[in-house]
Amino acid sequence: MSYNDIIKSNAYMLYAQGYSFRQIADILKTHPGCEKLTHNTVKSWALEKDNNGLTWDDRKKEVTDLIQKKETETVIQTKRELIEATQKALSDIMTDILSGSLGFKTKDAAVYAFKTLFEWQDKVIDKEKRITIEEQVEIVFEAMHEIAEVSEVLLKHEKAIMAKWQEKALARIKKK
């Protein structure tokens, strides 16, 4: 049977979200005209190269790489802007201290502001070398989805997991 591009596109979107070929076929079987869709048909779509010579895996990797690159560029640019702004403030404070024309009430206040900004800037620069809690959680989920058996279980219980997560998050918010 021939399936239209909308069905194939929906199948790819589910695949990009981590669904297996069997799960995709089961979901799409609920659409009119797809009642006899099999996981083997979905798999053949995934392996078929598009006009650009890309399989579904290739397309998914391309999009994932692009998103990660843009996220990294944004974080780096933001950090760079913060560091530059801090450096300018440090320079302005140092000029005030050395010239004696303080924009501060006392020289001690200027020195304290300089020290505080310098320590803050040092922490920001140092944090570039660390993995944040958010990145650690993301890495764990990526690793779990890369293990086929674990990914299948996670996807099978996705609704229950999300419901539990919401329940626990709301309970934690109420405690605060």
SERO-977091 format. One record per atom (N, C-alpha, C): chain; x, y, z. Coordinates in Angstrom, 2 decimals. Example, Ala and Ser with C-alpha at 12.3 -4.5 7.8 and 13.67 -1.06 7.14 Angstrom:
# SERO-977091
[A [13.19 -5.69 7.80]],
[A [12.30 -4.50 7.80]],
[A [13.20 -3.30 7.80]],
[A [12.85 -2.25 7.08]],
[A [13.67 -1.06 7.14]],
[A [12.90 0.03 7.87]],
This chain:
# SERO-977091
[A [0.83 -1.18 0.00]],
[A [0.00 0.00 0.00]],
[A [0.88 1.24 0.00]],
[A [0.41 2.28 -0.64]],
[A [1.16 3.53 -0.74]],
[A [0.65 4.52 0.31]],
[A [1.57 5.15 0.99]],
[A [1.22 6.12 2.03]],
[A [1.70 7.49 1.59]],
[A [0.93 8.53 1.95]],
[A [1.30 9.86 1.50]],
[A [2.42 10.46 2.35]],
[A [2.96 11.57 1.88]],
[A [4.10 12.22 2.52]],
[A [3.77 12.74 3.92]],
[A [2.52 13.08 4.17]],
[A [2.13 13.56 5.50]],
[A [2.28 12.44 6.53]],
[A [1.85 11.24 6.17]],
[A [1.99 10.09 7.06]],
[A [3.47 9.80 7.31]],
[A [4.26 9.81 6.24]],
[A [5.70 9.56 6.38]],
[A [6.36 10.64 7.24]],
[A [5.92 11.87 7.06]],
[A [6.46 12.98 7.85]],
[A [6.10 12.82 9.32]],
[A [4.87 12.42 9.59]],
[A [4.44 12.16 10.98]],
[A [5.27 11.03 11.58]],
[A [5.54 10.01 10.77]],
[A [6.34 8.89 11.24]],
[A [7.74 9.36 11.60]],
[A [8.32 10.21 10.74]],
[A [9.67 10.73 11.03]],
[A [9.67 11.55 12.32]],
[A [8.65 12.38 12.52]],
[A [8.58 13.21 13.74]],
[A [8.54 12.32 14.98]],
[A [7.79 11.24 14.93]],
[A [7.75 10.30 16.06]],
[A [9.12 9.64 16.25]],
[A [9.76 9.29 15.16]],
[A [11.09 8.68 15.21]],
[A [12.09 9.65 15.85]],
[A [12.01 10.90 15.46]],
[A [12.92 11.93 16.00]],
[A [12.71 12.11 17.50]],
[A [11.51 11.80 17.98]],
[A [11.21 11.90 19.42]],
[A [11.65 10.65 20.18]],
[A [12.10 9.62 19.45]],
[A [12.63 8.44 20.12]],
[A [11.74 7.21 20.07]],
[A [10.66 7.27 19.35]],
[A [9.78 6.10 19.26]],
[A [10.40 5.04 18.36]],
[A [10.13 3.77 18.67]],
[A [10.63 2.66 17.85]],
[A [9.74 2.51 16.62]],
[A [10.21 1.75 15.64]],
[A [9.43 1.54 14.42]],
[A [8.08 0.89 14.75]],
[A [8.10 -0.06 15.66]],
[A [6.86 -0.74 16.06]],
[A [5.88 0.25 16.72]],
[A [6.40 1.08 17.60]],
[A [5.55 2.07 18.29]],
[A [4.97 3.07 17.29]],
[A [5.79 3.48 16.33]],
[A [5.33 4.43 15.31]],
[A [4.20 3.80 14.50]],
[A [4.39 2.56 14.08]],
[A [3.35 1.87 13.31]],
[A [2.06 1.76 14.12]],
[A [2.18 1.41 15.41]],
[A [1.00 1.28 16.27]],
[A [0.27 2.61 16.41]],
[A [1.02 3.69 16.56]],
[A [0.40 5.02 16.69]],
[A [-0.29 5.42 15.39]],
[A [0.40 5.24 14.27]],
[A [-0.15 5.67 12.99]],
[A [-1.31 4.80 12.49]],
[A [-1.41 3.58 13.01]],
[A [-2.52 2.70 12.63]],
[A [-3.88 3.31 13.01]],
[A [-3.87 4.25 13.91]],
[A [-5.12 4.91 14.33]],
[A [-5.58 5.95 13.30]],
[A [-4.72 6.27 12.33]],
[A [-5.07 7.23 11.28]],
[A [-5.79 6.52 10.15]],
[A [-6.79 7.17 9.57]],
[A [-7.51 6.56 8.44]],
[A [-6.55 6.23 7.29]],
[A [-6.67 5.03 6.76]],
[A [-5.84 4.60 5.65]],
[A [-4.53 3.97 6.07]],
[A [-4.27 3.92 7.36]],
[A [-3.00 3.36 7.85]],
[A [-3.21 2.11 8.71]],
[A [-4.40 1.56 8.67]],
[A [-4.75 0.45 9.54]],
[A [-3.83 -0.76 9.37]],
[A [-3.25 -0.93 8.19]],
[A [-2.41 -2.10 7.92]],
[A [-0.92 -1.77 7.92]],
[A [-0.57 -0.61 8.40]],
[A [0.84 -0.18 8.45]],
[A [1.64 -1.09 9.37]],
[A [2.81 -1.51 8.92]],
[A [3.67 -2.39 9.73]],
[A [4.95 -1.66 10.12]],
[A [5.59 -2.20 11.15]],
[A [6.86 -1.61 11.57]],
[A [7.94 -1.78 10.50]],
[A [7.82 -2.82 9.69]],
[A [8.78 -3.02 8.60]],
[A [8.66 -1.93 7.53]],
[A [7.43 -1.49 7.29]],
[A [7.23 -0.39 6.34]],
[A [7.86 0.89 6.89]],
[A [7.63 1.14 8.17]],
[A [8.20 2.33 8.80]],
[A [9.73 2.26 8.75]],
[A [10.27 1.07 9.01]],
[A [11.72 0.89 8.97]],
[A [12.26 1.16 7.56]],
[A [11.53 0.71 6.55]],
[A [11.99 0.95 5.17]],
[A [11.97 2.45 4.85]],
[A [10.99 3.19 5.38]],
[A [10.97 4.64 5.21]],
[A [12.20 5.27 5.86]],
[A [12.56 4.77 7.03]],
[A [13.69 5.33 7.77]],
[A [15.01 5.11 7.03]],
[A [15.13 4.00 6.33]],
[A [16.37 3.67 5.62]],
[A [16.44 4.29 4.23]],
[A [15.27 4.72 3.74]],
[A [15.19 5.33 2.41]],
[A [15.84 6.71 2.43]],
[A [16.66 7.00 1.44]],
[A [17.33 8.31 1.39]],
[A [16.41 9.33 0.74]],
[A [16.40 10.55 1.30]],
[A [15.57 11.62 0.75]],
[A [16.29 12.30 -0.42]],
[A [15.75 13.41 -0.90]],
[A [16.33 14.13 -2.04]],
[A [17.76 14.61 -1.76]],
[A [18.10 14.77 -0.49]],
[A [19.44 15.22 -0.11]],
[A [20.37 14.04 0.22]],
[A [19.87 12.82 0.02]],
[A [20.68 11.63 0.28]],
[A [20.77 11.27 1.76]],
[A [19.80 11.72 2.56]],
[A [19.83 11.48 4.00]],
[A [18.75 10.50 4.45]],
[A [19.14 9.59 5.33]],
[A [18.18 8.70 5.98]],
[A [17.61 9.44 7.20]],
[A [16.65 8.81 7.87]],
[A [16.09 9.44 9.06]],
[A [17.16 9.65 10.13]],
[A [18.04 8.68 10.31]],
[A [19.13 8.83 11.28]],
[A [20.00 10.03 10.93]],
[A [20.32 10.17 9.64]],
[A [21.15 11.29 9.19]],
[A [20.47 12.62 9.48]],
[A [19.18 12.70 9.16]],
[A [18.42 13.94 9.38]],
[A [18.35 14.27 10.87]],
[A [18.07 13.25 11.69]],
[A [17.97 13.46 13.13]],
[A [19.30 13.95 13.69]],
[A [20.39 13.34 13.27]],
[A [21.72 13.74 13.73]],
[A [22.04 15.16 13.29]],
[A [21.70 15.49 12.05]],
[A [21.96 16.83 11.52]],
[A [21.24 17.89 12.35]],
[A [19.98 17.65 12.66]],
[A [19.19 18.60 13.44]],
[A [19.71 18.69 14.88]],
[A [20.00 17.55 15.48]],
[A [20.53 17.51 16.84]],
[A [21.86 18.26 16.93]],
[A [22.74 18.02 15.97]],
[A [24.03 18.71 15.95]],
[A [23.86 20.22 15.80]],
[A [22.95 20.63 14.94]],
[A [22.70 22.05 14.73]],
[A [22.16 22.71 15.99]],
[A [21.22 22.05 16.65]],
[A [20.64 22.59 17.90]],
[A [21.73 22.72 18.97]],
[A [22.53 21.67 19.13]],
[A [23.60 21.71 20.13]],
[A [24.60 22.81 19.82]],
[A [24.93 22.98 18.55]],
[A [25.88 24.03 18.15]],
[A [25.32 25.40 18.50]],
[A [24.06 25.64 18.17]],
[A [23.44 26.94 18.44]],
[A [23.34 27.20 19.94]],
[A [22.98 26.18 20.71]],
[A [22.90 26.33 22.17]],
[A [24.27 26.69 22.73]],
[A [25.30 25.99 22.28]],
[A [26.67 26.24 22.75]],
[A [27.11 27.65 22.37]],
[A [26.84 28.05 21.14]],
[A [27.21 29.40 20.69]],
[A [26.52 30.47 21.53]],
[A [25.25 30.25 21.85]],
[A [24.50 31.21 22.65]],
[A [25.07 31.31 24.06]],
[A [25.36 30.18 24.68]],
[A [25.93 30.17 26.03]],
[A [27.29 30.85 26.03]],
[A [28.13 30.53 25.06]],
[A [29.46 31.13 24.99]],
[A [29.37 32.63 24.79]],
[A [28.48 33.07 23.89]],
[A [28.31 34.51 23.64]],
[A [27.83 35.23 24.90]],
[A [26.88 34.64 25.60]],
[A [26.37 35.25 26.82]],
[A [27.46 35.36 27.88]],
[A [28.24 34.30 28.05]],
[A [29.34 34.32 29.02]],
[A [30.37 35.37 28.61]],
[A [30.67 35.42 27.33]],
[A [31.65 36.40 26.83]],
[A [31.17 37.82 27.12]],
[A [29.89 38.09 26.88]],
[A [29.33 39.43 27.14]],
[A [29.39 39.76 28.63]],
[A [29.07 38.78 29.48]],
[A [29.15 39.00 30.93]],
[A [30.59 39.29 31.37]],
[A [31.51 38.53 30.85]],
[A [32.91 38.72 31.21]],
[A [33.41 40.09 30.72]],
[A [33.04 40.48 29.50]],
[A [33.45 41.79 28.98]],
[A [32.85 42.93 29.81]],
[A [31.57 42.80 30.17]],
[A [30.93 43.84 30.99]],
[A [31.61 43.94 32.35]],
[A [31.91 42.79 32.93]],
[A [32.60 42.78 34.22]],
[A [33.99 43.39 34.09]],
[A [34.68 43.05 33.01]],
[A [36.03 43.59 32.80]],
[A [35.98 45.11 32.68]],
[A [34.97 45.63 31.99]],
[A [34.83 47.09 31.86]],
[A [34.56 47.72 33.22]],
[A [33.68 47.11 34.00]],
[A [33.39 47.63 35.33]],
[A [34.64 47.61 36.20]],
[A [35.40 46.53 36.13]],
[A [36.65 46.44 36.89]],
[A [37.62 47.54 36.47]],
[A [37.72 47.76 35.18]],
[A [38.61 48.80 34.66]],
[A [38.17 50.19 35.14]],
[A [36.87 50.45 35.09]],
[A [36.34 51.74 35.55]],
[A [36.61 51.95 37.04]],
[A [36.40 50.91 37.83]],
[A [36.65 51.02 39.28]],
[A [38.14 51.26 39.54]],
[A [39.00 50.53 38.83]],
[A [40.45 50.70 39.01]],
[A [40.86 52.13 38.63]],
[A [40.30 52.66 37.56]],
[A [40.59 54.04 37.15]],
[A [40.18 55.00 38.26]],
[A [38.98 54.78 38.83]],
[A [38.51 55.64 39.94]],
[A [39.45 55.56 41.13]],
[A [39.88 54.35 41.46]],
[A [40.77 54.17 42.63]],
[A [42.09 54.89 42.40]],
[A [42.67 54.69 41.21]],
[A [43.98 55.27 40.93]],
[A [43.94 56.78 40.72]],
[A [42.88 57.29 40.16]],
[A [42.81 58.73 39.87]],
[A [42.37 59.55 41.08]],
[A [41.78 58.89 42.02]],
[A [41.30 59.61 43.20]],
[A [39.94 60.26 42.99]],
[A [39.40 60.21 41.78]],
[A [38.07 60.79 41.53]],
[A [37.04 59.67 41.65]],
[A [36.80 59.25 42.87]],
[A [35.95 58.09 43.12]],
[A [34.47 58.36 42.84]],
[A [33.85 57.39 42.24]],
[A [32.40 57.39 42.11]],
[A [31.79 56.68 43.31]],
[A [32.63 56.36 44.28]],
[A [32.22 55.67 45.50]],
[A [32.41 56.64 46.67]],
[A [31.72 56.40 47.77]],
[A [31.84 57.28 48.94]],
[A [33.23 57.18 49.55]],
[A [33.80 55.96 49.57]],
[A [35.13 55.79 50.15]],
[A [35.98 54.92 49.24]],
[A [37.27 54.98 49.47]],
[A [38.19 54.14 48.72]],
[A [37.97 52.67 49.08]],
[A [37.63 52.41 50.35]],
[A [37.35 51.04 50.79]],
[A [36.17 50.45 50.00]],
[A [35.13 51.26 49.79]],
[A [33.96 50.78 49.04]],
[A [34.35 50.43 47.61]],
[A [35.20 51.23 46.99]],
[A [35.65 50.96 45.62]],
[A [36.47 49.68 45.58]],
[A [37.36 49.51 46.54]],
[A [38.20 48.31 46.60]],
[A [37.33 47.07 46.81]],
[A [36.34 47.18 47.71]],
[A [35.43 46.06 47.97]],
[A [34.64 45.70 46.70]],
[A [34.15 46.70 45.98]],
[A [33.41 46.46 44.74]],
[A [34.31 45.78 43.71]],
[A [35.56 46.26 43.62]],
[A [36.53 45.67 42.70]],
[A [36.77 44.21 43.05]],
[A [37.00 43.94 44.32]],
[A [37.27 42.58 44.80]],
[A [36.09 41.66 44.50]],
[A [34.90 42.12 44.80]],
[A [33.68 41.31 44.60]],
[A [33.47 41.00 43.12]],
[A [33.60 41.99 42.26]],
[A [33.44 41.77 40.83]],
[A [34.51 40.83 40.29]],
[A [35.73 41.00 40.75]],
[A [36.83 40.15 40.30]],
[A [36.57 38.70 40.68]],
[A [36.12 38.46 41.92]],
[A [35.81 37.10 42.37]],
[A [34.67 36.50 41.55]],
[A [33.66 37.32 41.29]],
[A [32.51 36.85 40.51]],
[A [32.96 36.47 39.10]],
[A [33.77 37.33 38.47]],
[A [34.26 37.05 37.13]],
[A [35.09 35.78 37.11]],
[A [35.91 35.60 38.12]],
[A [36.74 34.40 38.22]],
[A [35.87 33.14 38.28]],
[A [34.78 33.21 39.03]],
[A [33.87 32.06 39.13]],
[A [33.20 31.78 37.79]],
[A [32.78 32.81 37.09]],
[A [32.13 32.63 35.79]],
[A [33.08 31.97 34.80]],
[A [34.31 32.46 34.76]],
[A [35.29 31.88 33.83]],
[A [35.56 30.43 34.20]],
[A [35.71 30.14 35.49]],
[A [35.99 28.79 35.95]],
[A [34.83 27.84 35.65]],
[A [33.60 28.33 35.70]],
[A [32.43 27.47 35.48]],
[A [32.35 26.96 34.05]],
[A [33.04 27.61 33.11]],
[A [33.04 27.13 31.74]],
[A [33.63 25.73 31.66]],
[A [34.45 25.37 32.63]],
[A [35.12 24.08 32.62]],
[A [34.32 23.00 33.35]],
[A [33.18 23.38 33.92]],
[A [32.38 22.43 34.70]],
[A [31.14 22.01 33.94]],
[A [30.58 20.87 34.35]],
[A [29.32 20.41 33.80]],
[A [28.24 20.77 34.80]],
[A [27.22 21.51 34.34]],
[A [26.15 21.94 35.22]],
[A [25.25 20.76 35.58]],
[A [24.43 20.96 36.59]],
[A [23.44 19.93 36.99]],
[A [22.52 19.63 35.81]],
[A [22.09 20.67 35.11]],
[A [21.20 20.47 33.96]],
[A [21.87 19.62 32.89]],
[A [23.16 19.89 32.63]],
[A [23.90 19.10 31.64]],
[A [24.06 17.65 32.09]],
[A [24.28 17.45 33.39]],
[A [24.42 16.09 33.91]],
[A [23.13 15.30 33.72]],
[A [21.99 15.93 34.02]],
[A [20.68 15.27 33.85]],
[A [20.46 14.96 32.36]],
[A [20.79 15.91 31.50]],
[A [20.63 15.71 30.06]],
[A [21.48 14.53 29.58]],
[A [22.71 14.44 30.07]],
[A [23.61 13.35 29.70]],
[A [23.04 12.00 30.13]],
[A [22.49 11.96 31.35]],
[A [21.90 10.70 31.84]],
[A [20.74 10.27 30.94]],
[A [19.86 11.22 30.57]],
[A [18.74 10.87 29.72]],
[A [19.20 10.47 28.32]],
[A [20.21 11.15 27.79]],
[A [20.75 10.76 26.48]],
[A [21.29 9.34 26.54]],
[A [22.03 9.03 27.60]],
[A [22.61 7.70 27.75]],
[A [21.49 6.64 27.85]],
[A [20.44 6.95 28.61]],
[A [19.34 5.98 28.76]],
[A [18.65 5.75 27.42]],
[A [18.48 6.81 26.62]],
[A [17.82 6.64 25.32]],
[A [18.71 5.95 24.30]],
[A [20.02 5.94 24.52]],
[A [20.92 5.26 23.60]],
[A [20.96 3.75 23.84]],
[A [20.45 3.31 24.99]],
[A [20.37 1.87 25.28]],
[A [18.96 1.43 24.88]],
[A [18.87 0.64 23.82]],
[A [17.58 0.30 23.21]],
[A [16.56 -0.21 24.22]],
[A [16.95 -1.14 25.07]],
[A [16.01 -1.73 26.02]],
[A [15.48 -0.67 27.00]],
[A [16.36 0.19 27.47]],
[A [15.97 1.23 28.43]],
[A [15.07 2.25 27.74]],
[A [15.46 2.64 26.53]],
[A [14.66 3.61 25.77]],
[A [13.25 3.09 25.53]],
[A [13.15 1.81 25.20]],
[A [11.84 1.22 24.93]],
[A [10.95 1.26 26.19]],
[A [11.54 0.94 27.33]],
[A [10.79 0.97 28.60]],
[A [10.38 2.41 28.93]],
[A [11.30 3.36 28.76]],
[A [10.99 4.76 29.04]],
[A [9.85 5.25 28.15]],
[A [9.93 4.92 26.87]],
[A [8.88 5.36 25.95]],
[A [7.56 4.68 26.25]],
[A [7.62 3.41 26.66]],
[A [6.41 2.66 26.99]],
[A [5.69 3.29 28.18]],
[A [6.47 3.78 29.14]],
[A [5.89 4.34 30.36]],
[A [5.97 5.86 30.42]],
[A [6.14 6.50 29.27]],
[A [6.35 7.95 29.21]],
[A [5.24 8.73 29.92]],
[A [3.98 8.38 29.65]],
[A [2.87 9.12 30.27]],
[A [2.87 8.97 31.79]],
[A [3.12 7.77 32.26]],
[A [3.15 7.52 33.71]],
[A [4.32 8.25 34.35]],
[A [5.46 8.24 33.69]],
[A [6.64 8.94 34.22]],
[A [6.37 10.44 34.32]],
[A [5.80 11.01 33.26]],
[A [5.52 12.45 33.26]],
[A [4.47 12.80 34.32]],
[A [3.48 11.94 34.51]],
[A [2.46 12.18 35.53]],
[A [3.09 12.16 36.92]],
[A [3.95 11.18 37.17]],
[A [4.66 11.09 38.45]],
[A [5.55 12.30 38.66]],
[A [6.25 12.71 37.60]],
[A [7.14 13.86 37.69]],
[A [6.34 15.11 38.08]],
[A [5.21 15.32 37.41]],
[A [4.37 16.48 37.71]],
[A [3.90 16.44 39.16]],
[A [3.47 15.27 39.59]],
[A [2.99 15.09 40.96]],
[A [4.09 15.45 41.96]],
[A [5.28 14.94 41.75]],
[A [6.41 15.20 42.66]],
[A [6.85 16.66 42.59]],
[A [6.85 17.25 41.40]],
[A [7.24 18.65 41.25]],
[A [6.25 19.56 41.99]],
[A [4.96 19.29 41.85]],
[A [3.95 20.09 42.55]],
[A [4.08 19.93 44.06]],
[A [4.36 18.72 44.51]],
[A [4.55 18.48 45.96]],
[A [5.76 19.25 46.47]],
[A [6.82 19.26 45.69]],
[A [8.04 19.98 46.09]],
[A [7.78 21.49 46.14]],
[A [7.03 22.00 45.16]],
[A [6.70 23.43 45.13]],
[A [5.87 23.81 46.34]],
[A [4.90 22.95 46.71]],
[A [4.04 23.22 47.88]],
[A [4.86 23.28 49.17]],
[A [5.91 22.46 49.26]],
[A [6.76 22.46 50.45]],
[A [7.49 23.77 50.61]],
[A [7.85 24.38 49.48]],
[A [8.58 25.65 49.51]],
[A [7.62 26.74 49.83]],
